[in-house]
């Protein structure tokens, strides 16, 4: 993967139990990948909502799936609206991921997600 020129973005959230709106992007910065949500980002608040990178496509993830079984933990959500940014590491193996998923582990609830290319 060419980190120097890597970027993908969108506004195409796939609803599972809840929806999200606003933009997202993954961008390379100083040899690291970052996931960013824009100022218009908004989703329903909840307990224990985490961000994951999944090897399964978002269309194959059900609203009550245990995401941790097929995904890598990124971070606990820092906010449910507004601009925010999360470190995704150095990009090693990143091309195997097919989705970003917002998941409440405490209640086995998949909020929503986006497809990665």
C-alpha positions in Angstrom: 0.0 0.0 0.0 1.3 3.4 -1.0 0.7 5.4 2.2 2.1 8.6 0.8 -0.9 9.0 -1.5 -3.6 7.0 0.3 -7.0 8.6 0.9 -10.6 7.5 0.6 -13.7 9.3 1.8 -17.5 9.4 1.6 -20.8 10.2 3.3 -22.4 6.8 2.6 -23.2 5.3 6.0 -25.0 2.0 6.0 -27.7 1.8 8.7 -27.9 -1.3 10.9 -29.7 -0.4 14.1 -29.1 3.3 13.9 -28.0 5.7 11.2 -25.2 8.2 11.0 -24.7 11.3 8.8 -21.8 13.4 7.8 -18.6 12.8 6.1 -15.7 10.4 6.9 -12.3 10.0 5.4 -9.1 8.0 5.8 -6.0 9.8 5.0 -2.2 9.2 5.3 -0.4 11.7 7.4 3.3 11.4 8.4 3.4 7.7 7.6 0.3 6.9 9.6 -3.4 6.5 8.7 -6.1 8.6 10.3 -9.8 8.2 10.3 -11.6 11.5 10.4 -15.3 12.4 10.8 -16.2 15.9 9.7 -18.2 18.7 11.5 -21.5 17.3 10.1 -20.9 13.9 11.6 -23.8 12.8 13.9 -25.1 9.5 15.2 -27.2 8.3 18.2 -25.3 8.4 21.5 -24.9 5.2 23.4 -22.8 3.4 25.9 -19.7 1.5 24.9 -19.8 2.5 21.2 -16.6 1.6 19.6 -15.0 2.0 16.2 -13.7 -1.2 14.4 -12.1 -2.0 11.1 -13.8 -5.2 9.8 -12.5 -7.8 7.4 -16.1 -8.5 6.5 -18.0 -6.2 4.1 -20.6 -4.0 5.9 -23.4 -5.6 3.9 -22.5 -9.0 5.5 -22.6 -7.6 9.1 -26.0 -8.0 10.9 -27.4 -5.5 13.4 -26.6 -7.9 16.3 -23.3 -9.4 15.2 -20.4 -9.7 17.5 -18.1 -7.4 15.5 -14.9 -8.1 17.6 -14.9 -11.7 16.1 -13.9 -10.4 12.7 -12.6 -6.9 13.3 -9.8 -4.8 14.9 -10.6 -2.4 17.6 -9.7 1.3 16.8 -11.1 3.3 19.6 -14.0 4.1 21.9 -16.1 6.9 20.3 -14.9 10.2 21.7 -18.1 12.0 20.7 -21.3 11.3 18.8 -21.3 14.5 16.8 -18.8 16.9 15.2 -15.3 16.6 13.9 -13.1 13.9 15.4 -10.0 11.9 14.4 -8.7 8.5 15.2 -5.3 6.9 14.7 -5.3 3.7 12.4 -1.6 2.9 12.7 1.0 2.6 10.0 -1.2 1.0 7.4 0.4 -2.5 7.6 -2.3 -5.0 6.4 -4.9 -2.2 6.0 -5.9 -3.4 2.6 -7.6 -6.5 4.1 -10.3 -4.4 5.8 -13.6 -4.0 4.1 -15.6 -1.8 6.5 -15.5 0.8 9.3 -18.1 -0.3 11.9 -19.6 1.6 14.9 -20.6 -1.1 17.4 -21.9 -1.0 21.0 -20.2 -4.1 22.5 -22.2 -3.9 25.8 -25.5 -4.5 24.0 -24.2 -6.3 20.9 -25.6 -3.5 18.7 -24.2 -2.6 15.4 -25.0 1.1 14.9 -23.8 1.5 11.3 -20.8 1.4 9.1 -19.2 2.3 5.8 -17.8 0.2 3.0 -14.1 0.5 2.3 -12.6 -0.1 -1.2 
